[in-house]
Amino acid sequence: MDPLDIARWQFGITTVYHFLMVPLTIGLGMMVAVLQTMWVRTGREQFLRATKFWGKLYLINFIVGVATGLVQEFQFGMAWSEYSRFVGDVFGAPLAMEGLLAFFVESTFLGVWIFGWGRVRKGLHLAALWCAVIASWISAFFIIVANSWMQHPVGVEMSDDGRPVMTDVWAVLTNSTALAAYTHTIFGALVVAGMFTLGISWYHLWRRRHDSIDTVDDTGHVIVGAGTAPGRDKTDHGVWIWSLRFGAVVAILGFAGTVITGDVQGKLMYEQQPMKMAAAEAACHTGGSFSVLSIGDPGGSCDDVITLIEVPGVLGFLGTGEWGAEMPGINDLEPQYIESYGATMPDNPLYGEHAGSEIDYVPTMWVTYWGFRLMIGLGGIVAGAAVVALWLTRRGTVPRSPWIMRLAVLGIIAPFAANIAGWIFTEIDRQPFVVAPNPDSTGIDGVFMYTAAAVSPGVTAGELLFSVIALTLVYAVILVVELFLLVRYVRGGTAAAMPELTDDHDDTDDPRRDDVLAFAY
């Protein structure tokens, strides 16, 4: 067993799992803040119910996200100690700002929001939520800054002991890669949150149709009714139809933002990591044609790739902004990488069994190629579904078809999958570097690190394998718990987040039924 492979699997599994929570927390937090703002400004009951319902789901996701994210920091010191030594001087600043400033502010104000219902003035209570949401966005920025430095190292000088030392914090914070990646991540999070609210709201509107609470007239417009169950009144309909259409608009705007920022990232990728860009298009030869469909042996080389459908000129535009411009292919780039960085790993004990081995500078093309297309394709499907949802609900309700309802609920998965595909594409296809070299004119010679040199030398394959199995099992349990809680409160509707809607609710008889604590727990 290779400790390097096991360590990469461990970090990959835990990071991908954690990143399932991140975009939903970022996007849904903003939407809950908007809903509460609408309630404070209008005083309408439907916005209060929407705030508490979506806020409950937001809190469940936030708590699990915090628990799973803590593991990432421990892995830096336990499994990747050599990496931590190399990047520590640079990573220290953004990670400290993320932990001490952003996350501390986020947690503090979120606590005020959770326990401040009915105890803090409406305006201050709303401000606490906005502070928590803004802090979560700032927290994400600092994490992206740290990650983007690995993609495009700037603002450092090499010390005598061979470590990069930060000399320009402003250059690190304004790294072009970080700014593009951050905006792309934020817009992607909005797509996730938009589809999340759309799918769940569709389910509840369909249940009202199925239970004959809401009906339609001869023109197809909704006739809003009232059920006997707690919370299923006319106001309940307003919660779901407003949330559905709000989510659809957010998803559409989010996708538009990901397209624009993704285009910027593509052009930066062509400049900073040309091999990744070429692999994303399975472009073995220099040219400007965009591959719509290419096939080949997943474990094979560039010689096995066959392009079945291509569009001339598009690849050049994606990479340079100039239609028809030629972009270097893998077969031309590989000799350049070998000339610049060598054909074999250094013969150094730090590299373990990989010392002196041949370096493969070509990423795993089938992961790169299909990850890139899954990211774009699933995002486009979500945006299209959101447009259709706006059209189908223009008369105030959803169709009664259970199949459309199931598609809407299943559609919640699509933006999560798109985000994960994009994240995997970004991280895996930097290989064989954990810190990629900066090839442009601002690059600093020697600031790069092979992944093979990043693993802790004192950790055995058996120890890493044990931690992978243990963490995967723990994360699986956490996943079951989160899904159970989410499904439970989604099915319960607004009454699940607002015990005061039930007929038998009486805080004076049982202090445990306090509204604030019931909302929090």
C-alpha positions as CSV (number, residue, x, y, z in Angstrom):
1,M,0.0,0.0,0.0
2,D,1.3,3.5,-0.9
3,P,0.9,6.0,2.0
4,L,0.6,8.8,-0.6
5,D,-2.4,7.3,-2.3
6,I,-4.1,6.5,1.0
7,A,-3.5,10.0,2.4
8,R,-4.9,11.5,-0.8
9,W,-8.0,9.3,-0.5
10,Q,-8.5,10.3,3.1
11,F,-8.2,14.0,2.4
12,G,-10.4,13.7,-0.7
13,I,-13.2,11.8,1.1
14,T,-13.3,14.2,4.0
15,T,-13.1,17.3,1.9
16,V,-15.8,16.3,-0.6
17,Y,-18.1,15.4,2.3
18,H,-17.4,18.7,4.1
19,F,-18.0,20.6,0.8
20,L,-21.5,19.2,0.6
21,M,-22.4,21.4,3.5
22,V,-20.4,24.5,2.6
23,P,-22.4,25.8,-0.5
24,L,-25.8,25.1,1.2
25,T,-24.7,27.0,4.3
26,I,-23.4,30.0,2.2
27,G,-26.4,30.2,-0.1
28,L,-29.2,29.3,2.2
29,G,-27.9,31.6,4.9
30,M,-28.3,34.6,2.5
31,M,-31.8,33.5,1.5
32,V,-32.9,33.1,5.2
33,A,-31.6,36.6,5.9
34,V,-33.6,38.0,2.9
35,L,-36.7,36.3,4.1
36,Q,-36.3,37.7,7.6
37,T,-35.7,41.1,6.2
38,M,-39.0,40.8,4.3
39,W,-40.7,39.9,7.5
40,V,-39.2,42.8,9.5
41,R,-40.2,45.3,6.7
42,T,-43.7,43.9,6.0
43,G,-44.8,42.1,9.1
44,R,-46.3,39.4,7.0
45,E,-46.7,36.0,8.8
46,Q,-45.7,34.0,5.7
47,F,-42.2,35.5,5.8
48,L,-41.8,34.7,9.5
49,R,-42.8,31.1,8.9
50,A,-40.4,30.9,5.9
51,T,-37.6,32.3,8.0
52,K,-38.0,29.8,10.8
53,F,-38.5,26.8,8.5
54,W,-35.5,27.4,6.2
55,G,-33.6,28.7,9.2
56,K,-34.1,25.3,10.9
57,L,-32.6,23.5,7.9
58,Y,-29.8,26.0,7.7
59,L,-28.8,25.4,11.3
60,I,-28.8,21.6,10.9
61,N,-26.5,21.9,7.9
62,F,-24.3,24.5,9.6
63,I,-23.7,22.3,12.7
64,V,-22.8,19.2,10.6
65,G,-20.5,21.4,8.4
66,V,-18.6,22.7,11.4
67,A,-18.1,19.1,12.8
68,T,-16.9,17.8,9.5
69,G,-14.7,20.8,8.7
70,L,-12.6,20.5,11.9
71,V,-11.0,17.2,10.6
72,Q,-9.4,19.1,7.7
73,E,-7.1,21.1,10.0
74,F,-6.0,18.0,11.9
75,Q,-5.0,16.3,8.7
76,F,-2.6,19.0,7.8
77,G,-0.5,18.2,10.8
78,M,-1.0,14.4,11.0
79,A,-0.9,13.2,7.4
80,W,0.6,16.2,5.5
81,S,3.3,17.5,7.9
82,E,5.9,18.2,5.1
83,Y,3.2,20.1,3.2
84,S,2.4,22.1,6.3
85,R,6.1,23.0,6.8
86,F,6.3,24.2,3.2
87,V,3.2,26.3,3.1
88,G,2.9,27.2,6.7
89,D,4.2,30.8,6.5
90,V,1.7,31.6,3.7
91,F,-1.3,29.6,5.0
92,G,-0.9,30.9,8.5
93,A,-2.3,34.4,7.7
94,P,-5.5,33.5,5.8
95,L,-6.3,30.5,8.0
96,A,-5.9,32.7,11.2
97,M,-8.1,35.4,9.7
98,E,-10.7,32.7,8.8
99,G,-10.7,31.2,12.3
100,L,-10.2,34.2,14.6
101,L,-12.2,36.8,12.6
102,A,-14.6,35.3,10.2
103,F,-15.6,32.0,12.0
104,F,-15.6,33.6,15.4
105,V,-17.9,36.4,14.3
106,E,-20.1,33.9,12.4
107,S,-20.6,31.6,15.4
108,T,-21.1,34.4,17.9
109,F,-23.8,36.2,15.9
110,L,-25.5,33.0,14.9
111,G,-25.8,32.2,18.6
112,V,-27.4,35.6,19.1
113,W,-29.8,34.9,16.2
114,I,-30.7,31.4,17.5
115,F,-31.5,32.4,21.1
116,G,-32.6,35.9,20.4
117,W,-36.1,35.2,19.1
118,G,-38.4,37.4,21.2
119,R,-35.5,38.5,23.4
120,V,-33.8,41.0,21.1
121,R,-35.4,43.8,19.1
122,K,-36.3,42.8,15.6
123,G,-33.8,45.1,13.9
124,L,-30.9,43.9,16.1
125,H,-32.0,40.3,15.7
126,L,-32.0,40.7,11.9
127,A,-28.6,42.4,12.0
128,A,-27.2,39.5,14.0
129,L,-28.2,37.1,11.2
130,W,-26.8,39.3,8.5
131,C,-23.5,39.6,10.4
132,A,-23.4,35.8,10.7
133,V,-24.1,35.3,6.9
134,I,-21.6,38.0,5.9
135,A,-19.0,36.4,8.2
136,S,-19.6,33.0,6.5
137,W,-18.9,34.6,3.1
138,I,-15.7,36.2,4.5
139,S,-14.7,32.9,6.0
140,A,-15.1,31.2,2.6
141,F,-13.0,34.0,1.0
142,F,-10.0,33.3,3.3
143,I,-10.2,29.5,2.7
144,I,-10.3,30.1,-1.1
145,V,-7.3,32.5,-0.8
146,A,-5.3,29.7,0.9
147,N,-6.4,27.1,-1.7
148,S,-5.8,29.5,-4.6
149,W,-2.2,30.1,-3.5
150,M,-1.6,26.4,-4.1
151,Q,-2.9,26.9,-7.6
152,H,-1.0,30.1,-8.3
153,P,1.7,31.0,-5.7
154,V,2.3,34.8,-5.5
155,G,3.5,37.3,-2.9
156,V,6.4,35.2,-1.5
157,E,10.2,34.8,-1.6
158,M,12.2,31.6,-1.1
159,S,14.1,31.5,2.2
160,D,17.5,29.9,2.7
161,D,15.9,26.7,4.0
162,G,13.8,26.2,0.8
163,R,10.5,27.4,2.2
164,P,8.3,30.2,0.7
165,V,8.0,33.2,3.0
166,M,5.2,35.7,2.5
167,T,6.4,39.1,1.6
168,D,3.2,40.7,0.2
169,V,0.0,39.8,2.0
170,W,-2.0,42.0,-0.3
171,A,-0.7,40.0,-3.4
172,V,-1.9,36.8,-1.7
173,L,-5.3,38.3,-0.8
174,T,-5.9,39.8,-4.3
175,N,-4.5,36.7,-6.2
176,S,-6.4,36.7,-9.5
177,T,-7.0,33.0,-9.0
178,A,-8.5,33.6,-5.6
179,L,-10.9,36.4,-6.8
180,A,-12.1,34.3,-9.7
181,A,-12.5,31.1,-7.6
182,Y,-14.3,32.9,-4.8
183,T,-16.9,34.5,-6.9
184,H,-17.4,31.3,-8.8
185,T,-17.9,29.4,-5.5
186,I,-20.4,32.0,-4.2
187,F,-22.5,31.8,-7.3
188,G,-22.3,28.0,-7.2
189,A,-23.6,28.1,-3.6
190,L,-26.5,30.3,-4.7
191,V,-27.5,27.7,-7.3
192,V,-27.4,25.0,-4.6
193,A,-29.6,27.0,-2.2
194,G,-32.0,28.0,-4.9
195,M,-32.6,24.5,-6.1
196,F,-32.8,23.3,-2.5
197,T,-35.7,25.7,-1.7
198,L,-37.3,25.1,-5.1
199,G,-37.5,21.3,-4.7
200,I,-38.7,21.3,-1.1
201,S,-41.3,24.0,-1.8
202,W,-42.6,22.1,-4.8
203,Y,-43.0,19.0,-2.6
204,H,-45.2,21.0,-0.1
205,L,-47.3,22.7,-2.8
206,W,-47.8,19.3,-4.4
207,R,-48.9,17.8,-1.0
208,R,-51.5,20.6,-0.7
209,R,-52.8,19.7,-4.2
210,H,-52.7,16.0,-3.4
211,D,-54.6,16.5,-0.1
212,S,-57.1,18.7,-1.9
213,I,-56.3,21.7,0.2
214,D,-55.6,23.8,-2.9
215,T,-57.5,23.5,-6.1
216,V,-57.6,25.3,-9.4
217,D,-60.3,27.1,-11.3
218,D,-61.3,26.8,-15.0
219,T,-58.5,29.1,-15.9
220,G,-55.9,27.1,-14.1
221,H,-55.4,29.7,-11.3
222,V,-55.0,28.4,-7.7
223,I,-57.9,28.5,-5.2
224,V,-56.0,28.5,-1.9
225,G,-57.7,26.5,0.8
226,A,-57.0,25.6,4.5
227,G,-56.4,22.2,6.0
228,T,-57.0,20.9,9.5
229,A,-53.4,20.1,10.3
230,P,-51.3,22.7,12.2
231,G,-49.8,25.3,9.9
232,R,-51.5,24.1,6.8
233,D,-53.6,27.2,6.3
234,K,-53.7,29.9,3.6
235,T,-50.6,31.5,4.9
236,D,-48.8,28.2,4.5
237,H,-49.5,28.3,0.7
238,G,-47.8,31.8,0.6
239,V,-44.7,30.3,2.3
240,W,-44.2,27.7,-0.3
241,I,-45.1,29.6,-3.5
242,W,-42.9,32.5,-2.5
243,S,-40.0,30.3,-1.5
244,L,-40.3,28.3,-4.7
245,R,-40.2,31.3,-7.0
246,F,-37.5,33.0,-4.9
247,G,-35.4,29.9,-5.1
248,A,-35.9,29.7,-8.9
249,V,-34.7,33.3,-9.4
250,V,-31.7,32.7,-7.1
251,A,-30.8,29.5,-9.0
252,I,-31.0,31.3,-12.4
253,L,-29.0,34.3,-11.3
254,G,-26.5,32.0,-9.6
255,F,-26.0,30.0,-12.8
256,A,-25.5,33.1,-14.8
257,G,-22.8,34.2,-12.3
258,T,-21.1,30.8,-12.5
259,V,-20.9,31.1,-16.3
260,I,-19.3,34.5,-16.2
261,T,-16.8,33.7,-13.4
262,G,-16.2,30.3,-15.0
263,D,-15.2,32.0,-18.2
264,V,-12.7,34.1,-16.3
265,Q,-11.3,31.0,-14.5
266,G,-10.9,29.2,-17.8
267,K,-8.7,32.0,-19.2
268,L,-6.7,32.1,-16.0
269,M,-6.3,28.4,-16.2
270,Y,-4.9,28.6,-19.7
271,E,-2.2,31.1,-18.4
272,Q,-1.5,29.4,-15.0
273,Q,-2.1,25.7,-15.5
274,P,-2.2,25.0,-19.3
275,M,-1.9,21.2,-18.8
276,K,-5.1,21.2,-16.7
277,M,-6.9,23.2,-19.4
278,A,-5.7,20.9,-22.1
279,A,-6.7,17.8,-20.1
280,A,-10.2,19.3,-19.5
281,E,-10.7,19.3,-23.2
282,A,-8.9,16.1,-24.0
283,A,-6.8,18.3,-26.3
284,C,-3.9,16.0,-27.2
285,H,-2.8,18.2,-30.1
286,T,-2.5,22.0,-30.4
287,G,-5.6,23.6,-31.9
288,G,-8.7,25.6,-31.3
289,S,-11.5,23.1,-31.5
290,F,-13.7,22.4,-28.5
291,S,-14.5,18.8,-27.8
292,V,-18.2,18.1,-27.4
293,L,-17.6,14.3,-27.1
294,S,-14.4,12.4,-26.8
295,I,-13.9,8.8,-25.8
296,G,-10.9,6.7,-24.7
297,D,-9.5,4.2,-22.3
298,P,-10.0,5.6,-18.7
299,G,-6.6,4.3,-17.8
300,G,-5.0,4.9,-21.1
301,S,-2.8,7.7,-22.6
302,C,-3.4,10.5,-25.0
303,D,-3.0,8.1,-27.9
304,D,-6.2,6.3,-26.9
305,V,-8.4,9.5,-27.1
306,I,-10.8,9.7,-30.0
307,T,-12.8,13.0,-30.6
308,L,-16.2,12.2,-32.1
309,I,-17.8,15.7,-32.0
310,E,-16.0,19.0,-31.9
311,V,-16.8,22.7,-32.6
312,P,-14.0,24.6,-34.4
313,G,-12.7,27.8,-32.7
314,V,-14.5,27.6,-29.4
315,L,-11.6,26.3,-27.3
316,G,-9.4,29.2,-28.4
317,F,-12.2,31.6,-27.2
318,L,-12.5,29.8,-23.9
319,G,-8.8,30.0,-23.3
320,T,-7.8,33.4,-24.7
321,G,-11.0,35.3,-25.6
322,E,-10.0,35.2,-29.3
323,W,-12.1,33.0,-31.5
324,G,-10.1,30.4,-33.3
325,A,-6.9,31.0,-31.4
326,E,-4.7,27.9,-31.0
327,M,-4.1,26.4,-27.6
328,P,-1.2,24.1,-26.8
329,G,-2.2,20.4,-26.6
330,I,-1.0,17.8,-24.1
331,N,1.6,16.3,-26.5
332,D,3.3,19.8,-26.9
333,L,3.0,20.7,-23.2
334,E,4.4,17.6,-21.7
335,P,8.0,18.2,-23.1
336,Q,7.8,21.7,-21.7
337,Y,7.0,20.5,-18.3
338,I,9.8,17.9,-18.4
339,E,12.2,20.6,-19.5
340,S,11.2,23.0,-16.7
341,Y,10.7,20.6,-13.8
342,G,12.5,17.4,-14.7
343,A,11.5,13.9,-15.9
344,T,11.9,12.2,-12.6
345,M,11.3,12.9,-8.9
346,P,14.4,14.1,-7.0
347,D,16.5,11.4,-5.5
348,N,15.7,12.5,-1.9
349,P,14.5,10.5,1.1
350,L,11.7,13.0,1.5
351,Y,10.0,11.4,-1.5
352,G,10.1,7.9,0.0
353,E,9.5,5.1,-2.5
354,H,8.7,7.7,-5.2
355,A,12.3,9.1,-5.2
356,G,13.7,8.8,-8.7
357,S,10.4,7.6,-10.2
358,E,9.2,9.0,-13.5
359,I,6.8,12.0,-13.3
360,D,3.5,11.9,-15.2
361,Y,2.5,15.5,-15.8
362,V,-0.8,14.6,-17.5
363,P,-3.8,14.6,-15.1
364,T,-6.2,11.7,-15.1
365,M,-8.0,12.8,-18.3
366,W,-11.3,11.0,-17.9
367,V,-11.8,12.6,-14.4
368,T,-10.8,16.0,-15.8
369,Y,-12.8,15.8,-19.0
370,W,-16.1,14.5,-17.5
371,G,-15.8,16.5,-14.3
372,F,-15.6,19.7,-16.3
373,R,-18.7,18.7,-18.3
374,L,-20.7,17.5,-15.3
375,M,-20.1,20.8,-13.6
376,I,-21.3,22.8,-16.6
377,G,-24.0,20.4,-17.7
378,L,-25.7,19.9,-14.3
379,G,-25.6,23.7,-13.7
380,G,-27.3,24.3,-17.0
381,I,-30.0,21.7,-16.2
382,V,-30.7,23.4,-12.9
383,A,-31.1,26.8,-14.5
384,G,-33.4,25.3,-17.2
385,A,-35.4,23.6,-14.5
386,A,-35.7,26.9,-12.6
387,V,-37.1,28.6,-15.7
388,V,-39.6,25.9,-16.2
389,A,-40.6,26.1,-12.6
390,L,-41.3,29.8,-12.9
391,W,-43.5,29.1,-15.9
392,L,-45.4,26.2,-14.4
393,T,-46.1,28.1,-11.1
394,R,-47.2,31.4,-12.8
395,R,-50.8,30.7,-11.7
396,G,-50.0,30.2,-8.1
397,T,-49.4,26.5,-7.6
398,V,-47.7,23.4,-9.1
399,P,-49.1,20.6,-11.3
400,R,-50.6,17.7,-9.6
401,S,-48.3,15.2,-11.3
402,P,-46.3,13.1,-8.8
403,W,-43.6,12.5,-11.4
404,I,-42.9,16.2,-11.8
405,M,-42.8,16.5,-8.0
406,R,-40.2,13.7,-7.8
407,L,-38.1,15.3,-10.5
408,A,-38.2,18.6,-8.6
409,V,-37.0,16.9,-5.4
410,L,-34.4,14.8,-7.2
411,G,-33.2,18.0,-8.9
412,I,-31.9,19.1,-5.5
413,I,-29.0,16.7,-6.0
414,A,-27.9,18.2,-9.3
415,P,-26.2,21.4,-8.1
416,F,-24.5,19.5,-5.2
417,A,-23.1,17.1,-7.8
418,A,-22.0,20.0,-10.0
419,N,-20.2,21.7,-7.1
420,I,-18.4,18.5,-6.2
421,A,-17.5,17.8,-9.8
422,G,-16.0,21.3,-10.0
423,W,-14.1,20.9,-6.8
424,I,-12.6,17.5,-7.8
425,F,-11.7,18.9,-11.1
426,T,-9.8,21.8,-9.5
427,E,-7.9,19.7,-7.0
428,I,-7.1,16.4,-8.7
429,D,-6.0,18.0,-12.0
430,R,-3.2,20.0,-10.3
431,Q,-1.3,16.8,-9.9
432,P,1.5,15.8,-9.7
433,F,1.8,19.2,-7.8
434,V,0.3,19.9,-4.5
435,V,1.5,23.5,-4.9
436,A,1.5,24.2,-8.7
437,P,4.3,26.3,-10.2
438,N,3.6,29.8,-11.4
439,P,4.6,29.9,-15.1
440,D,3.8,33.6,-15.8
441,S,6.0,36.6,-15.5
442,T,5.2,37.1,-11.9
443,G,6.2,33.6,-11.0
444,I,8.9,32.9,-8.4
445,D,11.4,30.2,-9.4
446,G,11.3,27.1,-7.2
447,V,7.9,27.8,-5.5
448,F,6.2,24.5,-6.2
449,M,5.9,21.2,-4.4
450,Y,5.3,17.7,-5.6
451,T,2.5,15.8,-3.8
452,A,4.9,12.9,-3.2
453,A,7.0,15.1,-1.0
454,A,4.0,16.5,1.1
455,V,3.1,13.4,3.1
456,S,4.2,13.0,6.7
457,P,7.3,10.7,6.6
458,G,6.6,9.1,9.9
459,V,3.1,7.9,9.1
460,T,2.7,4.4,7.9
461,A,0.2,3.0,5.3
462,G,-1.5,1.0,8.0
463,E,-2.1,4.0,10.2
464,L,-3.5,6.0,7.3
465,L,-5.7,3.1,6.2
466,F,-7.1,2.8,9.7
467,S,-7.9,6.6,9.8
468,V,-9.5,6.4,6.4
469,I,-11.8,3.6,7.4
470,A,-12.6,5.2,10.8
471,L,-13.3,8.6,9.4
472,T,-15.4,7.2,6.5
473,L,-17.5,5.2,9.0
474,V,-18.0,8.2,11.3
475,Y,-18.9,10.5,8.4
476,A,-21.4,7.9,7.1
477,V,-23.1,8.0,10.5
478,I,-23.1,11.8,10.5
479,L,-24.6,11.7,7.0
480,V,-27.4,9.4,8.1
481,V,-28.1,11.7,11.1
482,E,-28.2,14.8,8.9
483,L,-30.5,13.3,6.3
484,F,-32.8,12.0,9.0
485,L,-33.1,15.4,10.6
486,L,-33.5,17.2,7.3
487,V,-36.2,14.8,6.0
488,R,-38.0,14.9,9.4
489,Y,-38.2,18.7,9.5
490,V,-38.9,19.0,5.7
491,R,-41.9,16.7,6.1
492,G,-43.1,18.5,9.2
493,G,-43.4,21.7,7.3
494,T,-43.5,25.1,9.0
495,A,-45.1,23.6,12.1
496,A,-42.0,21.5,12.7
497,A,-40.0,24.7,13.2
498,M,-42.8,26.7,14.9
499,P,-44.3,24.7,17.8
500,E,-46.5,27.8,18.5
501,L,-48.6,26.8,15.4
502,T,-49.9,23.6,17.1
503,D,-53.1,23.7,19.1
504,D,-51.7,22.1,22.2
505,H,-48.7,24.4,22.5
506,D,-48.5,26.0,25.9
507,D,-45.2,27.3,27.2
508,T,-46.5,27.9,30.7
509,D,-47.2,24.2,31.3
510,D,-43.9,22.9,30.2
511,P,-40.8,25.2,30.1
512,R,-39.1,22.8,27.7
513,R,-41.5,23.9,25.0
514,D,-40.0,27.4,25.1
515,D,-40.2,28.7,21.5
516,V,-36.5,29.7,21.3
517,L,-35.2,26.4,22.5
518,A,-37.7,24.5,20.4
519,F,-36.4,26.4,17.4
520,A,-32.8,25.9,18.3
521,Y,-33.0,22.2,19.0
